[in-house]
Amino acid sequence: MANLSIAQSEAELKIAEALVRKTYLAMGYILAEDTHNDISRYLGEPQTTTLQATLETGLVGTISLIRDSVAKLPIDSIYQSELDKLRQPNQLIAEVCQLAVDKNISVKETAVVTLKLLAHVVFVAQHCEVDTLVFAVNPKHCNFYKLIGCKQFGTEKKYPGANNHPAVAFHLDVKAATTGHDSFLRDILLTPPEPEFLAGL
């Protein structure tokens, strides 16, 4: 069973970023000559929390949560007008991004790690009083994000930050995800994270 924790050190962040790079290279979201992407500049910043899933073999999954700030969000590069409609006084938005799972683990382990990362990022959002999570999703993954309770709020666009692959914008109401009964994440969200996990925030 994968252990979930929050990356604290620069070394942990670099390992997580390396997994994202390896995964995104394989998917064609970045090119070998790309040394940075639109999201890299947010990593390690106060508004960003990076989660890590580890097995005995090391890091097998990662995901990041970037809270909205004056620096805006990576997704603003193509969906700013749509996001501005979601931005309301006393409502905090955060982007979920940099989801990557090691392709060397089994299909079953991949599914478990992916769901645990998404569930724990929701717990982090709840802890940080985030109201709405937003995602830039490749269209081939749209059905999965609908299953976990996300709603589409932006039409398909080319995403320069993902090597011009198509993206669709989704959002998730954090309160609905943590108290509702129609989300695919429900069973995992019913089990709160270990106290030491939230202690890392």
Helices and strands as residue ranges (DSSP letters): E 3-6, H 10-27, G 40-42, E 48-55, E 58-67, H 76-86, E 93-101, H 107-127, E 132-137, G 139-141, H 142-147, E 151-159, G 160-162, E 165-173, H 174-179, H 186-189, H 195-198
